[in-house]
């Protein structure tokens, strides 16, 4: 059963890396399309924005990557 834990650990780390990569691609897209990287006003906006997606992916990626068991 230890191989199952090892496989789960690797998937968690891969998912973490994928989420962090997506977060930085969102920042890059924001810089290219909008001309700025991060606008704090868009975080409190009611709509789904690049900034909210960036924060969501960043936080999830960090939590999955740093979590230890």
C-alpha positions as CSV (number, residue, x, y, z in Angstrom):
1,X,0.0,0.0,0.0
2,X,3.0,2.4,0.3
3,X,3.2,2.5,-3.5
4,X,-0.3,4.0,-3.5
5,X,0.8,6.8,-1.2
6,X,3.9,7.4,-3.3
7,X,1.7,7.6,-6.5
8,X,-0.7,10.0,-4.8
9,X,2.2,12.2,-3.7
10,X,3.6,12.4,-7.2
11,X,0.2,13.3,-8.6
12,X,-0.3,16.0,-6.0
13,X,3.1,17.5,-6.9
14,X,2.4,17.3,-10.6
15,X,-1.0,19.0,-10.1
16,X,0.7,21.6,-7.9
17,X,3.2,22.4,-10.7
18,X,0.4,22.5,-13.3
19,X,-1.6,25.0,-11.3
20,X,1.4,27.2,-10.6
21,X,2.3,27.1,-14.3
22,X,-1.3,28.1,-15.2
23,X,-1.2,30.9,-12.7
24,X,1.9,32.4,-14.3
25,X,0.5,31.9,-17.8
26,X,-2.6,33.9,-16.7
27,X,-0.3,36.7,-15.5
28,X,1.5,36.6,-18.9
29,X,-1.8,36.7,-20.8
30,X,-3.0,39.6,-18.7
31,X,0.2,41.5,-19.4
32,X,-0.1,40.9,-23.2
33,X,-3.8,41.5,-23.6
34,X,-4.5,44.2,-21.0
35,X,-1.1,45.9,-20.7
36,X,-0.8,45.4,-17.0
37,X,0.0,42.4,-14.8
38,X,-2.3,42.7,-11.7
39,X,-5.1,45.1,-10.8
40,X,-6.2,44.8,-7.2
41,X,-9.5,46.4,-8.0
42,X,-10.4,43.4,-10.2
43,X,-10.1,41.1,-7.1
44,X,-13.2,42.8,-5.5
45,X,-15.1,42.9,-8.8
46,X,-18.1,40.7,-8.9
47,X,-17.2,39.0,-12.2
48,X,-14.6,36.3,-12.8
49,X,-11.4,38.0,-13.7
50,X,-7.8,37.1,-14.5
51,X,-6.7,38.2,-11.1
52,X,-9.2,35.9,-9.3
53,X,-8.1,32.9,-11.4
54,X,-4.5,33.8,-10.8
55,X,-5.0,33.9,-7.0
56,X,-7.1,30.7,-7.1
57,X,-4.5,28.7,-9.1
58,X,-1.6,30.2,-7.0
59,X,-3.1,29.4,-3.7
60,X,-4.2,25.9,-4.7
61,X,-0.8,25.2,-6.2
62,X,1.0,26.3,-3.1
63,X,-1.2,24.4,-0.8
64,X,-0.9,21.2,-2.8
65,X,2.9,21.7,-3.2
66,X,3.6,22.5,0.4
67,X,1.2,20.1,2.2
68,X,3.0,17.3,3.9
69,X,1.7,14.1,5.4
